[in-house]
Amino acid sequence: MKSVKRCIHIMSLFMLLFIAGMAGLVWKIQKESSFYIMNSSKYELGKVYDRNGEILFNGVSAAEDESDETGYPDNYLIDVGNLIGDDGGQMSNTLVARNLEKLNNYDFSAGLIREGGKAAIYTTLDHKANRTVYDTFAGCDGCAVAYNYLTGEILVCTSLPNLDVTKGYDDIENFRPGTLISKVLCGTVPGSTQKVSTVIAALEIMGKDKLFSKSYSCSGVYTNKSGGEIDCHELYGHGTLNIQQAVEKSCNPFFAQLVEDPDMPLSKIKRVYSKLGYAINDEETGYFRINGILCEKASTTLTDPYDFTTQWGCIGQGDTLVSPMQLMMWQSAIANGTGKMTMPYLIDHVTDVYGDVKEKASVEYSDQLFSADTAKTTRQILLTNGANNYAWSVSGYNIGVKSGTAQVEEGYTENSLLVGFVDDTDFPIAFCVMLEDKNNTYLTAEYIVKTMLDALHEDL
């Protein structure tokens, strides 16, 4: 009898192990089936929508699309092509490419690829406003990005040149450089918008009272303590300035002397820059992610407070690179008064093949970048600059703002940048605009910002 019972126990154990193994296998198949379907020769993708229900991607897979009948007007999606992308494989750092499985209309339980499945991504983008901004560039190169600095919803994100992915890539060899990337996500020379970071560093190191007690003289060029010359855009200089005046005049010699000041030890500047997210000197630049999309982190060189490259880097030239996205995100930490960035997102929610909501965005913040006191003071500096210098060009909005002129391509080309925020809890928009080769166009970054804010204000 004991041997029979032992056999029964052993058989029961084997049966339990078999059932557990089968359950694990079914779970694994169900979990990984989407991956294998997405890597098969045939699949059906869902759609991508803007915040108002406009289709930004129609869900036709590259494997099945044998016609040009997309139902879109010509160039309907040219403003978002290199951000939304498609599944064609030409662009890997796009919303569709990074979120293919969310769009998979495969239903494991039914064992088929559902025609008319409801898998979809609903974005935060305002396509109408996005297209208005794109058209405002009038063929000039550059980019623009804007988001709600209280919630993190990205509303505008366009980059020129761009493409309408519904037309395919037959002429890809003739695409203009930059067509297949979103410049919003790429590091660029920030020009004097970089001075916002240096103001933050000075406030964190010195405090408000000591910083505002500082004044430096500008005669048009400053010869630093290592013999390097820091030129001012004002030929005959600005005279003696304090920090508020230096920000408004965007005075390079003032900021070079600020970096040299004994009350601004370089070790502390590096610490503040590091908290802001800069890769310093030999550190790997790296990326951060927005719904899977990679965005380059800021980088700069800080080696010696008396060195030309270090001073020039703190002014926004030299080796310093920052993406327009990150420039905008820092504005949120100033505008919301906390010293923490409101983290941006493009995907509001995702639905599965049955139309049920499976993912929903929520407000998230970064770690503490700088103190609330620093945020408050920087905010006031930028608001004063906006009131004194941009009330006409960006009329109708109380904005905190900093401009920048960035010398690129060995100084032969200048880009114009404008970063800032709207001081309005009912219209909490932070933004960054970059207009390339500004000297060869009648456009200004201010005009693009004004048009973008008007478009968003009308549509939201």
C-alpha positions as CSV (number, residue, x, y, z in Angstrom):
1,M,0.0,0.0,0.0
2,K,2.8,2.4,0.8
3,S,4.4,1.9,-2.6
4,V,1.0,2.5,-4.3
5,K,0.5,5.7,-2.4
6,R,4.1,6.8,-3.2
7,C,3.4,6.2,-6.9
8,I,0.2,8.2,-6.7
9,H,2.1,11.1,-5.1
10,I,4.8,11.0,-7.7
11,M,2.2,10.9,-10.5
12,S,0.3,13.8,-9.0
13,L,3.5,15.8,-8.7
14,F,4.3,15.1,-12.4
15,M,0.8,16.1,-13.3
16,L,1.1,19.4,-11.4
17,L,4.5,20.1,-12.9
18,F,3.1,19.4,-16.4
19,I,0.1,21.7,-15.8
20,A,2.4,24.4,-14.4
21,G,4.7,24.0,-17.4
22,M,1.8,24.2,-19.9
23,A,0.5,27.3,-18.1
24,G,3.9,28.9,-18.2
25,L,4.2,28.0,-21.9
26,V,0.8,29.5,-22.7
27,W,1.7,32.6,-20.7
28,K,5.0,33.0,-22.5
29,I,3.4,32.5,-25.9
30,Q,0.7,35.1,-25.1
31,K,3.2,37.5,-23.7
32,E,5.7,37.2,-26.7
33,S,3.2,36.6,-29.5
34,S,3.0,40.3,-30.2
35,F,6.7,40.5,-30.6
36,Y,6.8,37.6,-33.1
37,I,3.8,39.0,-35.1
38,M,5.6,42.3,-35.3
39,N,8.6,40.6,-36.8
40,S,6.6,38.5,-39.2
41,S,5.9,39.3,-42.9
42,K,2.4,40.4,-42.2
43,Y,0.9,42.5,-39.5
44,E,-1.7,45.3,-39.1
45,L,-0.9,48.4,-37.1
46,G,-3.4,50.7,-35.4
47,K,-3.6,54.5,-35.9
48,V,-1.9,57.5,-34.2
49,Y,-4.1,60.5,-33.5
50,D,-3.5,64.0,-32.4
51,R,-5.3,65.5,-29.3
52,N,-8.3,66.5,-31.4
53,G,-8.7,63.1,-33.1
54,E,-6.9,63.9,-36.4
55,I,-5.0,60.9,-37.8
56,L,-1.2,61.4,-37.9
57,F,-0.4,57.8,-38.9
58,N,-3.0,55.6,-40.7
59,G,-1.8,52.2,-39.5
60,V,-1.0,50.6,-42.8
61,S,2.0,48.4,-42.5
62,A,5.0,48.6,-44.8
63,A,4.4,44.9,-45.7
64,E,0.8,45.4,-46.8
65,D,0.9,48.9,-48.3
66,E,0.8,48.3,-52.0
67,S,-0.9,51.6,-53.0
68,D,-0.6,55.3,-52.5
69,E,-4.2,55.7,-51.5
70,T,-3.8,57.0,-48.0
71,G,-6.8,59.4,-48.0
72,Y,-4.6,62.4,-47.0
73,P,-4.3,65.6,-49.0
74,D,-0.9,66.3,-50.4
75,N,1.7,67.1,-47.6
76,Y,-1.0,66.8,-44.9
77,L,1.6,65.3,-42.5
78,I,4.7,67.1,-43.6
79,D,4.9,69.0,-40.3
80,V,5.2,65.8,-38.2
81,G,6.8,63.3,-40.5
82,N,10.2,63.0,-38.8
83,L,8.6,62.9,-35.3
84,I,5.7,60.5,-35.8
85,G,7.4,58.5,-38.5
86,D,6.2,55.1,-39.8
87,D,7.2,51.5,-39.8
88,G,9.2,51.7,-43.1
89,G,12.5,51.4,-41.4
90,Q,14.1,54.6,-42.7
91,M,13.7,56.4,-39.4
92,S,14.3,54.6,-36.1
93,N,13.9,57.5,-33.6
94,T,10.2,58.3,-34.1
95,L,7.0,57.7,-32.1
96,V,5.8,54.9,-34.3
97,A,9.2,53.1,-34.6
98,R,9.7,53.2,-30.8
99,N,6.1,52.1,-30.0
100,L,5.3,49.6,-32.7
101,E,4.0,47.0,-30.2
102,K,1.5,49.5,-28.8
103,L,0.0,49.7,-32.3
104,N,-0.2,46.0,-32.9
105,N,-3.7,44.8,-33.8
106,Y,-2.9,41.2,-33.1
107,D,-5.4,39.4,-30.8
108,F,-3.9,36.3,-29.3
109,S,-7.2,34.9,-27.8
110,A,-8.9,35.0,-31.2
111,G,-5.8,33.8,-33.0
112,L,-5.9,36.3,-35.8
113,I,-4.9,39.7,-37.0
114,R,-8.0,41.8,-36.6
115,E,-9.1,43.9,-39.5
116,G,-10.5,47.1,-38.0
117,G,-8.8,46.5,-34.6
118,K,-8.7,49.5,-32.3
119,A,-5.2,49.5,-31.2
120,A,-4.1,53.2,-31.2
121,I,-1.9,55.8,-29.8
122,Y,-3.5,59.1,-28.8
123,T,-0.9,61.8,-28.7
124,T,-0.8,65.2,-27.0
125,L,0.1,67.0,-30.2
126,D,-2.1,69.7,-31.7
127,H,-1.8,69.1,-35.4
128,K,-3.5,72.3,-36.5
129,A,-1.1,74.4,-34.4
130,N,1.8,72.3,-35.4
131,R,1.1,72.8,-39.1
132,T,0.6,76.6,-38.5
133,V,4.1,76.8,-37.0
134,Y,5.6,74.6,-39.8
135,D,4.1,76.9,-42.4
136,T,5.4,80.0,-40.6
137,F,8.9,78.9,-41.2
138,A,8.2,79.4,-44.9
139,G,10.7,76.9,-46.0
140,C,13.5,78.1,-43.7
141,D,15.3,75.4,-41.6
142,G,14.9,75.1,-37.9
143,C,12.6,73.7,-35.3
144,A,10.0,74.6,-32.7
145,V,8.7,72.9,-29.6
146,A,6.1,73.9,-27.0
147,Y,4.5,72.1,-24.0
148,N,2.3,72.6,-21.0
149,Y,4.7,73.2,-18.2
150,L,2.2,72.1,-15.6
151,T,1.2,68.8,-17.1
152,G,4.0,67.9,-19.5
153,E,1.9,67.5,-22.6
154,I,3.9,68.3,-25.8
155,L,1.7,70.3,-28.0
156,V,4.0,71.4,-30.9
157,C,7.1,69.6,-32.1
158,T,8.1,70.4,-35.6
159,S,11.5,70.3,-37.4
160,L,12.5,71.6,-40.8
161,P,13.2,70.2,-43.4
162,N,10.6,67.5,-43.0
163,L,8.7,64.9,-45.0
164,D,5.3,63.5,-45.6
165,V,5.8,59.8,-44.9
166,T,2.7,58.9,-46.8
167,K,4.6,59.7,-50.0
168,G,7.4,57.2,-49.2
169,Y,11.2,57.6,-49.7
170,D,11.6,57.1,-53.5
171,D,13.6,60.4,-53.7
172,I,15.6,59.8,-50.5
173,E,19.0,60.5,-52.1
174,N,17.8,64.1,-52.8
175,F,16.4,64.8,-49.3
176,R,17.9,67.9,-47.7
177,P,20.2,67.2,-44.7
178,G,18.2,66.8,-41.5
179,T,15.0,65.7,-43.2
180,L,14.9,62.3,-41.4
181,I,15.6,63.6,-37.9
182,S,13.8,65.9,-35.4
183,K,16.1,68.7,-34.6
184,V,14.1,69.3,-31.4
185,L,15.8,66.2,-30.0
186,C,19.3,66.9,-31.1
187,G,22.1,68.9,-29.5
188,T,22.7,72.3,-31.0
189,V,24.8,75.3,-30.2
190,P,22.5,77.2,-27.7
191,G,24.0,80.7,-28.0
192,S,23.0,83.1,-25.2
193,T,20.1,80.9,-24.1
194,Q,22.9,79.1,-22.3
195,K,23.2,82.1,-20.0
196,V,20.1,81.0,-18.2
197,S,22.0,78.0,-17.0
198,T,24.9,80.2,-15.9
199,V,22.4,82.5,-14.0
200,I,21.0,79.5,-12.3
201,A,24.5,78.4,-11.3
202,A,25.4,81.9,-10.0
203,L,22.2,82.0,-7.9
204,E,22.8,78.5,-6.5
205,I,26.4,79.4,-5.6
206,M,26.1,83.0,-4.4
207,G,22.5,83.6,-3.6
208,K,20.3,86.4,-4.9
209,D,21.7,89.3,-2.8
210,K,25.4,88.7,-3.6
211,L,24.7,88.1,-7.3
212,F,22.7,91.3,-7.7
213,S,25.5,93.2,-5.9
214,K,27.9,92.2,-8.6
215,S,28.7,94.6,-11.5
216,Y,31.2,94.3,-14.3
217,S,32.2,96.7,-17.1
218,C,31.9,96.0,-20.8
219,S,33.9,98.0,-23.4
220,G,33.1,95.8,-26.4
221,V,35.7,93.2,-25.8
222,Y,37.0,91.6,-22.6
223,T,40.5,90.1,-22.4
224,N,40.3,87.3,-19.8
225,K,43.1,86.4,-17.4
226,S,44.5,83.8,-19.8
227,G,44.7,86.3,-22.6
228,G,41.6,85.2,-24.5
229,E,39.3,87.8,-26.0
230,I,35.6,87.6,-25.4
231,D,33.8,89.8,-27.8
232,C,30.5,91.6,-27.2
233,H,27.9,92.0,-29.9
234,E,27.8,95.7,-29.0
235,L,30.9,97.2,-30.7
236,Y,31.5,99.8,-28.1
237,G,30.3,97.8,-25.2
238,H,27.5,98.2,-22.6
239,G,29.3,100.1,-19.8
240,T,28.8,98.8,-16.3
241,L,26.0,96.3,-15.8
242,N,24.3,94.2,-13.1
243,I,22.9,90.7,-13.6
244,Q,19.5,91.9,-14.8
245,Q,21.0,94.3,-17.3
246,A,23.5,91.7,-18.5
247,V,20.7,89.2,-19.2
248,E,18.7,91.8,-21.1
249,K,21.7,93.1,-23.1
250,S,23.0,89.5,-23.4
251,C,26.5,90.8,-22.6
252,N,29.3,88.3,-23.2
253,P,32.0,90.2,-21.3
254,F,29.8,90.4,-18.2
255,F,29.3,86.6,-18.1
256,A,33.0,85.9,-18.8
257,Q,33.9,88.0,-15.7
258,L,31.2,86.3,-13.7
259,V,32.7,82.9,-14.5
260,E,36.2,84.3,-13.4
261,D,34.8,85.7,-10.1
262,P,36.3,84.2,-7.0
263,D,32.8,83.8,-5.6
264,M,32.0,81.4,-8.5
265,P,34.4,78.5,-8.0
266,L,34.4,76.3,-11.1
267,S,33.9,73.1,-9.0
268,K,30.5,74.5,-7.9
269,I,29.6,75.6,-11.4
270,K,30.3,72.1,-12.6
271,R,28.1,70.7,-9.8
272,V,25.1,72.8,-10.8
273,Y,25.6,72.1,-14.5
274,S,25.8,68.4,-13.7
275,K,22.5,68.5,-11.7
276,L,20.9,70.3,-14.7
277,G,21.9,67.3,-16.8
278,Y,25.1,68.3,-18.7
279,A,27.7,65.8,-19.6
280,I,30.9,67.7,-18.6
281,N,34.3,67.3,-20.2
282,D,34.9,63.6,-21.0
283,E,31.6,62.3,-19.6
284,E,29.5,60.3,-22.1
285,T,26.7,62.6,-23.4
286,G,24.0,60.0,-23.4
287,Y,20.2,60.4,-23.9
288,F,17.0,60.6,-22.0
289,R,13.7,59.2,-23.4
290,I,10.3,60.6,-24.1
291,N,7.9,57.7,-24.8
292,G,10.9,55.7,-26.0
293,I,12.2,58.4,-28.3
294,L,15.8,59.3,-27.6
295,C,16.8,62.9,-26.9
296,E,20.4,64.0,-26.6
297,K,21.6,65.3,-23.3
298,A,23.4,68.6,-23.0
299,S,27.2,68.7,-22.9
300,T,29.9,71.2,-22.4
301,T,33.6,71.7,-21.5
302,L,34.5,73.2,-18.1
303,T,38.2,72.9,-17.3
304,D,39.5,76.3,-16.1
305,P,37.6,79.4,-15.1
306,Y,40.2,81.6,-16.9
307,D,40.2,79.5,-20.0
308,F,38.5,80.9,-23.2
309,T,36.7,77.6,-24.0
310,T,35.2,77.3,-20.5
311,Q,34.0,80.9,-20.5
312,W,32.7,80.6,-24.0
313,G,30.9,77.4,-23.1
314,C,29.1,79.2,-20.2
315,I,28.1,81.9,-22.6
316,G,26.7,79.3,-25.1
317,Q,29.4,78.8,-27.7
318,G,32.5,76.6,-27.8
319,D,31.8,73.0,-27.1
320,T,28.4,73.5,-25.5
321,L,25.5,71.6,-27.1
322,V,21.9,71.5,-25.9
323,S,18.8,70.2,-27.5
324,P,15.8,72.6,-27.9
325,M,13.8,70.0,-26.0
326,Q,16.1,70.3,-22.9
327,L,16.2,74.1,-23.2
328,M,12.4,74.1,-23.0
329,M,12.3,71.6,-20.1
330,W,14.6,73.8,-18.0
331,Q,12.1,76.7,-18.5
332,S,9.4,74.5,-16.8
333,A,11.5,74.2,-13.7
334,I,11.7,78.0,-13.6
335,A,8.1,78.7,-14.6
336,N,6.5,76.2,-12.2
337,G,8.6,77.7,-9.3
338,T,9.8,74.4,-8.0
339,G,13.3,73.9,-9.5
340,K,12.0,70.6,-10.8
341,M,11.3,70.0,-14.5
342,T,7.9,68.8,-15.6
343,M,8.7,65.8,-17.6
344,P,7.4,66.0,-21.2
345,Y,5.3,63.3,-22.9
346,L,3.8,62.7,-26.4
347,I,1.5,59.8,-25.6
348,D,-1.7,60.7,-23.7
349,H,-3.1,57.2,-23.8
350,V,-3.0,53.9,-25.6
351,T,-5.9,51.6,-26.5
352,D,-5.7,47.9,-27.3
353,V,-7.2,45.9,-30.1
354,Y,-10.7,46.2,-28.5
355,G,-10.4,49.9,-27.9
356,D,-9.9,49.6,-24.1
357,V,-7.5,52.1,-22.5
358,K,-4.4,50.3,-21.4
359,E,-1.9,53.1,-20.7
360,K,-2.6,56.6,-19.5
361,A,-0.1,59.4,-19.0
362,S,0.3,61.2,-15.7
363,V,2.2,64.3,-14.5
364,E,5.8,63.5,-13.5
365,Y,8.7,65.6,-12.3
366,S,12.5,65.4,-12.4
367,D,14.7,65.4,-9.4
368,Q,15.5,68.7,-7.8
369,L,17.7,70.6,-10.2
370,F,17.9,73.8,-8.2
371,S,16.2,75.5,-5.3
372,A,12.8,77.1,-5.4
373,D,14.4,80.4,-4.5
374,T,16.7,80.1,-7.5
375,A,13.6,79.3,-9.7
376,K,11.8,82.3,-8.3
377,T,14.6,84.8,-8.9
378,T,15.4,83.4,-12.4
379,R,11.8,83.6,-13.2
380,Q,11.6,87.3,-12.3
381,I,14.8,88.0,-14.3
382,L,13.3,86.4,-17.4
383,L,9.9,88.0,-16.9
384,T,11.5,91.5,-16.6
385,N,13.4,90.8,-19.8
386,G,10.2,89.8,-21.5
387,A,8.3,92.9,-20.3
388,N,11.1,95.3,-21.2
389,N,12.2,93.9,-24.6
390,Y,9.5,91.5,-26.0
391,A,6.1,93.2,-25.2
392,W,5.8,94.4,-28.7
393,S,7.2,91.5,-30.7
394,V,5.4,88.8,-28.7
395,S,2.4,90.9,-27.8
396,G,-0.6,89.7,-25.8
397,Y,1.4,87.4,-23.5
398,N,3.3,87.9,-20.3
399,I,6.4,86.0,-21.1
400,G,9.7,85.2,-19.4
401,V,12.3,84.8,-22.2
402,K,15.9,84.6,-23.2
403,S,17.2,84.9,-26.8
404,G,20.4,83.5,-28.2
405,T,22.5,83.9,-31.3
406,A,24.5,80.8,-32.1
407,Q,27.5,80.8,-34.4
408,V,27.7,77.5,-36.2
409,E,29.8,76.1,-39.1
410,E,33.0,77.8,-38.0
411,G,31.1,81.1,-37.4
412,Y,29.9,81.5,-41.0
413,T,26.2,80.9,-40.1
414,E,24.2,82.2,-37.2
415,N,21.1,80.6,-35.8
416,S,18.6,82.5,-33.7
417,L,17.0,80.9,-30.6
418,L,14.3,82.0,-28.2
419,V,13.4,80.1,-25.1
420,G,10.8,81.0,-22.4
421,F,7.4,80.5,-20.9
422,V,4.0,82.2,-20.6
423,D,3.3,83.4,-17.1
424,D,-0.4,82.3,-17.1
425,T,-1.8,79.4,-15.2
426,D,-4.6,79.2,-17.7
427,F,-2.1,79.1,-20.6
428,P,1.0,77.5,-19.1
429,I,3.2,77.1,-22.2
430,A,7.0,76.7,-22.2
431,F,8.7,76.9,-25.6
432,C,11.9,76.9,-27.6
433,V,12.3,78.0,-31.2
434,M,15.4,77.7,-33.4
435,L,15.6,79.6,-36.7
436,E,18.7,78.5,-38.7
437,D,20.8,80.9,-40.8
438,K,18.9,83.9,-39.5
439,N,20.8,86.4,-41.6
440,N,19.4,85.0,-44.8
441,T,15.7,85.3,-44.0
442,Y,13.2,88.1,-43.1
443,L,11.8,85.8,-40.3
444,T,12.6,86.2,-36.6
445,A,12.3,83.7,-33.8
446,E,10.0,86.1,-32.0
447,Y,7.6,86.1,-34.9
448,I,7.5,82.3,-34.9
449,V,7.0,82.2,-31.1
450,K,4.1,84.7,-31.4
451,T,2.5,82.7,-34.2
452,M,2.8,79.5,-32.2
453,L,1.3,81.0,-29.1
454,D,-1.6,82.5,-31.0
455,A,-2.3,79.2,-32.7
456,L,-2.2,77.3,-29.4
457,H,-4.3,79.9,-27.6
458,E,-6.9,79.7,-30.4
459,D,-7.1,75.9,-30.5
460,L,-6.8,74.8,-26.9
